[in-house]
Amino acid sequence: MIMKLKDIFLNFFGVFYITIAIIAFYDSIINKGLSSVLWFSYTVFLFIGLGILFRSSYLIGSQLNIILFPYILWSIDFIYRLFSKDSLLGITDYIFLSRPFISQIISLQHLIIIPISLISLYSIKFKRTNFWIFSIIQIIFFFILTRIFSSPSENINCVFRNCLIFNIPSSIYIFLWFIGYFLMIFLANFFLINIKYLNYKHLKK
């Protein structure tokens, strides 16, 4: 019975996030332009959905490496703005503007995708710990694509300038962008593989 409930949970959220990704890609192309499909979030939704559906802890972990710290920051900023009515970091100010319902639903996935991913990993468990490799390849690939096919005014994935409220000199920004992502990926990877209940190796000790 418990195994059946786990399968229902995993299958539902696998299909759910694949669907969210497809809707996000469609909404972006129709309303924002083709280049907006390059946002990390949309591909992350797709890969996490596929990872949950096909029970790939490697794929789920590789995506959590990319979003864990940025999404926690996003959630803190959103909750602060929601209850205080004041802007904290300015990251989620756009949520409180008049926007299409579908866009709001897509954006609000920032709040729940990490808990859903962790619950899924609790059932699936990590078999490998080097999923940081896929994360690194992915951000490099998307950085190149975003710089080529999008404009500074869109600032997709913050590849042209800092998305936070403070300024960073353009002469060092790209270097810091990569350093920041590499640090977040390695820290997230270390954190995830050391959560006992997500890892087969730890459970065998």
Residue pairs with C-beta under 8 A, 6 or more apart in sequence:
6 123
9 119
9 120
9 123
10 52
10 53
10 55
10 120
10 123
10 124
11 53
13 49
13 52
13 116
13 120
14 49
14 50
14 51
14 52
14 53
14 54
15 49
15 53
16 49
17 45
17 46
17 48
17 49
17 52
17 109
17 113
17 116
18 45
18 46
18 49
18 50
18 53
19 49
20 45
20 49
20 105
20 106
20 109
21 42
21 43
21 45
21 46
21 49
22 46
23 102
23 106
24 41
24 42
24 45
24 106
25 37
25 42
27 100
27 102
27 103
27 106
28 34
28 36
28 37
28 39
28 42
29 36
29 37
31 100
31 103
33 154
34 149
35 146
35 149
35 150
35 151
35 154
35 156
36 150
36 154
36 156
38 142
38 145
38 146
38 149
38 150
38 156
38 157
39 156
39 157
40 66
40 67
40 139
40 142
40 157
41 67
41 106
41 109
41 110
43 138
43 142
44 63
44 66
44 67
44 113
45 109
45 113
47 59
47 60
47 62
47 63
48 59
48 60
48 63
48 64
48 113
48 117
50 56
50 59
51 57
51 58
51 59
51 60
51 63
51 120
52 60
52 116
52 117
52 120
52 124
55 124
56 124
57 121
57 124
57 125
57 126
57 127
57 128
57 131
57 198
58 126
58 127
58 128
58 131
58 134
59 131
59 134
60 117
60 120
60 121
60 124
61 121
61 126
61 131
61 189
61 192
61 193
62 131
62 132
62 134
62 135
62 138
63 117
63 135
64 114
64 117
64 118
64 188
64 192
65 131
65 132
65 135
65 184
65 185
65 188
65 189
65 192
66 135
66 138
66 139
66 181
66 184
66 185
66 188
67 113
67 114
68 114
68 184
68 188
68 191
68 192
69 184
69 187
69 188
70 184
71 110
71 113
71 114
72 114
73 89
73 91
74 91
74 92
74 110
75 110
75 111
76 88
76 89
77 88
77 89
77 90
77 91
77 92
78 91
78 92
78 95
78 110
78 111
80 86
80 88
81 87
81 88
81 92
81 93
81 95
81 96
87 93
89 164
89 165
90 164
90 165
91 163
91 164
94 107
95 104
95 107
95 108
99 107
118 198
121 192
121 198
122 197
122 198
125 198
125 199
125 200
125 203
126 192
126 193
126 198
126 199
126 200
126 201
127 200
129 189
129 193
129 199
129 201
131 189
132 185
132 186
132 189
135 185
135 189
136 182
136 185
139 181
139 185
142 157
143 157
143 159
143 177
143 178
146 156
146 157
146 159
147 159
147 160
150 156
150 159
152 160
152 161
155 161
155 163
158 177
159 174
159 177
160 173
161 167
161 168
161 170
161 173
162 168
162 173
168 176
192 198
193 199
194 202
195 202
196 202
196 203
197 203
